[in-house]
Amino acid sequence: MKLSSIFTNNINAGKLFNIPDQPVNVMLDVTNYCNNRCLFCYNTGDSTYRSDKIDVASLKQIVSIIGENGTKEILYLGGEPFSFPEMRDILRTGRKYGMLQRAVSNGSFLKNKDTCRDLKDCGLDEIGFSFHSAREAIHDKLAGRKGSFRDAIVAVENSLNAGISVSVQYSPTRLNSKQDIIELAMYIREKISSEVILFDINRLLPLGYGSNHDDLFFDGDEWFLFLCEASTLFQQGFDVRAELTPFCWLEYKAGLYGIPDKIINAVFSMNRGCFMWVAQLALDYKGRVKFCPAGGFVGPSILEVKWPDFWKTWESFKQYRNFLWNNNCVDYKTKSTCAFFYRCLGGCKYSKGTHYQLDRYAIDFIESNNKGGMYEKNSKAK
């Protein structure tokens, strides 16, 4: 989606965004089950949660509702989406509406070449495979299952042979050695295929099962330095994206570490914008509204409301979109915003585990600079 089509530059509550008639992108959990036990997983490790019964008819209805109302792209999440036996039926449903269909997978259910060909025929366009390290032992430890690294490698090869586009979902932790993402990129290019060029970096949060493993998660400076390191993949011909980090904090850290403009600009370009509840929507397997894919449901199922009217009228959506809760990035009195606002919207709203919250790194920036309000570099509304 083009940012210019979302922003209005009208700095009034509820007027900041051009809200499309339906979410452009929907992220749908198709199952809670996963055969991995990733140490950093944001989902709960509770056995009841993982074994909850999934209603295939409801899932197909959810896909039909969003498809027939004009959503352009759907991303299937979980759990492990391909552990779901009826995944082909779900894909066929999505294909009817011409949606781009993507999924994130650990690869363990895609070790058969015919399976990947079938999924392609059913309408699957792209898979992002989870990799946690260039080193098999570290990857398997983080995934909580021996053999998970080899499974992912085989699944990448099978998917490419089936004509499915492949990207890498990379999860950096303190167990990953320095330069690990660089080594992984070179390994995949040299040993598997030069077709895999996109690396999508997860910003891990200590939620759910991951809350038991706080020692794995980066602190602020570790995350910043990792992003600087990962940005060098651009020079190797890779495309790199990372879950959103506030630009004010990135610029601040760059000054402290003396990072050259070339590198920090590359880090800026990596940042993958989050437009949840503005142009994106996360749903669980019952169609219930989530604030973020990493969180639980916070609203009713789209099966129980008038859709897509609900997308435009639900009070919680309106409350979020007015941004009155964020007086650090937007100042409605002076009709001004932080200079970076239209690039990052204040960073990750779920980084503290609660929605309607300013990113914890933006808070860190404000506190470190003894600022009580909006970042001093601001832009006036025209």
N, C-alpha and C positions, 0 to 999 in steps of 0.2 A: 504494500500500500504506500502511496505517496504522502509524505507528511503534509505537504501543502494542501492536500484535500481534506485533512482532518482539522487543522488549526484555522481559526477565524481571525486571530489577532484582535479580537474584541474582548478586552479585559474587564468583563463583568461576570458576576456569578451566574453560572449556567450557560454562558455564551462563549466560552473559550473554544469549544469544539463543534465541528459539523458532525453530528452523530448520524451515521448511515442508518438506513431503514431497517437493517438487520446487521448482526456482527459479520464482519468480513471473514474472520477466522474463528473457528470453534475448536476447542481442545476437549476431546471426549474420552473419559475413562471407560473402557469397555469391560474391564474386569479388575478385581482387586488381587487376583491370584498372581504370584510370581514364584518361580523356582529358585531365584537368587535371594540372598539375604544381605543386600548391600548395607554396609555398616553406616552409611550416611543417608539412607533412604528417608524421605520426608513422610512416607506413609507409615502407619502404625505396624508394628510387628505382631499384633494380636491375631491369633489363629482364627477367631470368629470373623474378623474383618476380611482376612484373606480367603475364607471359604464361603463368603456370602453368595447367595444364589442370584445369578444374573438372568434376567428375563429377555430372551432374544427378541421377542415381538416388540417389546418396549424400546429396545435399542434401535431396531429398524425404523420404528415410528419417529424416534428422536432424529435420526439421520434424515428421514423424509421431510420432517417439519422444517429443519434448517435448510435443506436442499431446495425445497420447492419455494422457499421465501427468499432465495438469492444469495445465501452464504457461498463464498467462492472457494474456501479451503477448509478441510477438516484434518485435524491431527489426532490420531488414535494413541491413547496413553493407557497406563494401567497402574500397577501390575504389569504383567507381560502380555501385550495384546494378542500375540500369536499363540498363546496357550489356550485361547478361547476357540473352541472347536467350530463355532459358527462365524468366525471372522470373515470367511468368504461371502456369506450371505450379507453381512454388513457392508462389505466393499461393493457388492453388486448393487445394493440399494443406493449407495453414494454415487456410483457411476451413472445412474439414471439421470442425475441432476448436473452432471458435468463438473462436479467439484474436484479440485486437486486433492488427492488423498495421500496422506503421509502417516507415518507411524514411527514411534521410538521403540527399539527392541534390544534385548540382550543377545539375540541370535540363536538361542538354544533350540528353538522350534523350527529353524530354517536350515537345518543341516541336510535336507533332502532337496535335490535340484528340482524335482517335479513340483514340490510344494511351492517353491519360489515362482516357477512358471505359472502355476495355477493362480497365485496371488496377483501376479501381473495381469493375467487374463481377466481377473475379476475387477480390476480397476486400481490396483495399488501403484502409485507413482514413485514414491520415495520412502526410504527407511533411514533413520538416523540410528546407527549402532552405538551402544554404550561401550566406551573404553575408559578404563580407570588408570591405565599405566601402559608404558611400552614394555614393561617387564611382566611376564606371565605370572610369576609367583605373587607379585604385588597386586596385579589385577584380580587374580583369583581370591586373594585374601580380602580385598575390599568388596568383591562381589559376594563373598560368603559361600562360594561353591567352587570346588576344584574342577578344572576343565572349562570354565566359563570363557577364558581367553581364547582357547582353541575353537570353541563353539562360535564365537563372534567372528573369528577369521574365516572359518568355513562359510558362515552365513553371508559375509561380505562377498566372497567369491561367487557363491550361488546366486545372489541377488543381482550382481553385475551381469552375470551370464544370462539371466532372465530378462535383462533390459530394465531393471529397476534402478533408479538413481540412488546413490549411497552417499551419506555424509557420516561424520563421526561426532558423537556426543561425548565430550571429554569432561571428566570429573576430577578436578585438581584437589589434592589433599596434602597433608603433611607427610604422608607415606610416599608420595611421588618425589623422586629425586629431582634435583635441579636439571633443567633441560629435558625433562621427561617428555613433554608434549612435542618437542622438536624431534626427539628420537622416534617417537611413535609415528609422526608424520613421515619421516624418512623411511621407516620400516614398511609402512603401508605402500608408499610410492615405489619402493625398490622390490619388495617381496610379493605384493598383491596386485596393485594397479595404480597407474598414474591418473586414472579417471576420478579418484577420490580426492577432491580438493577442498571441500568445505569442512571446517572444524568448528563446531558449535560448543562453546564452553559453558558449563553449568556453574552458576554461582550457588554453591551449596549452603543450605541453612540448617541449623541444628533443630529440626522439627521431627515429630513422629519418632520412628525407630532411631533416627540419627541423633536425637537428643541424649541418647545413652553413650555417645561417642564424641563428646565435645573436643577431645584432644586431637581429633582428625581435622578440624576446621581451621582455615586460615584466620589470622587476625587481620586488621586493616592493612598494615604494611606488607604482610606476606601476599595478600591478594593483589595489592598494587604492583609489587615487583613481579609477580607471576604474569599479570597482564602485559607489562612491559616486555617480558621475555617472550610471551606468546605472540606478540605483535610482529616479531621478526619473521614469522612464517609468511607474511606478505611478501617479503623479499625472495622467498623460495617458490613463489607462484601459487601459494595456497590462499583460500578465502577464509577469513577468521572472524567469528562473531562471538560475543560474550554477553551473558545476561547483564542487564543494566546496572551501571554504577554512576552515582552523581558526578557530573562533570566538574562542579566546583571543587569537590574533594580530590578528584584526579589531578586537576590543575594545581591545587595546593600541595599535594604530595610530590608532584613533579618539581615544584620549586624547592621543596626541602631536600630532595635527592639530586637536584641538578640534572634532571632528565632533559635531553635535547628536544627541541620543538618537533623534530621529525618523528621521534618515537612517541611522544605524547599525542601527536595528531593521529598517529596510527592507532593508538589505544582508543582515542575518541571514535575513530571510524569503525572499530570493532564493536562498539556498544550497540546491542540489539534492543531497539525501543520496545517498551511494554505499553500496550494500549488496552489493557484489560478494562472492561466495562465502558470503553470508549469506542473501540472497533473490534475488540476481541472478547471472547467469552469462554470460560471453562465450565464444563458440566461433568457431573459424576455419571455413573452407569444407569441411574434412574432419571437422568435429565435434570437433576437439581443444580441450581446455580451455585457456582463456587466463585470466590473472589480471585483466587489464584490456583493454578494446577497443583501447587504444593500444599493447599489447605483443604479443609473440609467444606461441606456445603453450608451456605449461609442464606439460601433463598429457596423458593418453591421449585418444583419441576416444571419444565416448559410443557409437559404433558397435561398440566393442571391449570394452565393459564391461557389467555388468548394471545397467540403468537402470530406476528411479531409485535403487536401493539405493546405487549408487556416490556419489550426491549426499550421502547421510547418513554414509557409512562411509570415504571416501577419507581417508587419513592427512594429506595436505597440506591438505585442507579443515579437518580437525579442528585442525591446528596453527595455522592462521590464526584460526579462530574462538575459540580459547582465549585469545587476546590476551596471552599471557605475554610475547610479544616487545615489548609496549608498556608499559613501566613508568613512562611519563610521564603517561598519561591514566587509567590504572587502577592501583590499589594493592590487591593481593589480601590483603596482610597486615592492613591497616586496614579492608578491605572498603569502600573509597571510590573515587570517580572525580572527575575534573575536573567542575565544574559544567556544562560544555558537552558532556560526552562523549556524552550521548544525543541530541545534536543534530548532531554532526559526526563522531563516532567517530575523532577525531584528524586529520581532513582527508584529503587524497588520499594513499593508500598507495603510489602509483606516481609521485609527483612527482620522485623521484630516479632513476627508471628501474629500480628494483628493488622487488619486492613484499616485504611484511613490513617496511616502513620507515615511520617517523613522517614526516608531511608536513614538507617543508623549511621552510615558514613557521612551523609549530609549533616546530621546532628553532630557528629564528631568534628566536622569542619567548622561548624558554627561555634561549638564550645571551645575549640582550639584557638579560634580567632576572637574569642570574647564578643561574639556578635549575638544580639538578641533577636534579630529579625532578618530581613531579606539580604542576600549577598549583595555587596556594595556595587558590583558591576551589574547594572540593570539596563533594561531597554524600555523606553517609553512607548506607549501605544500611540499609533499615528491616527 
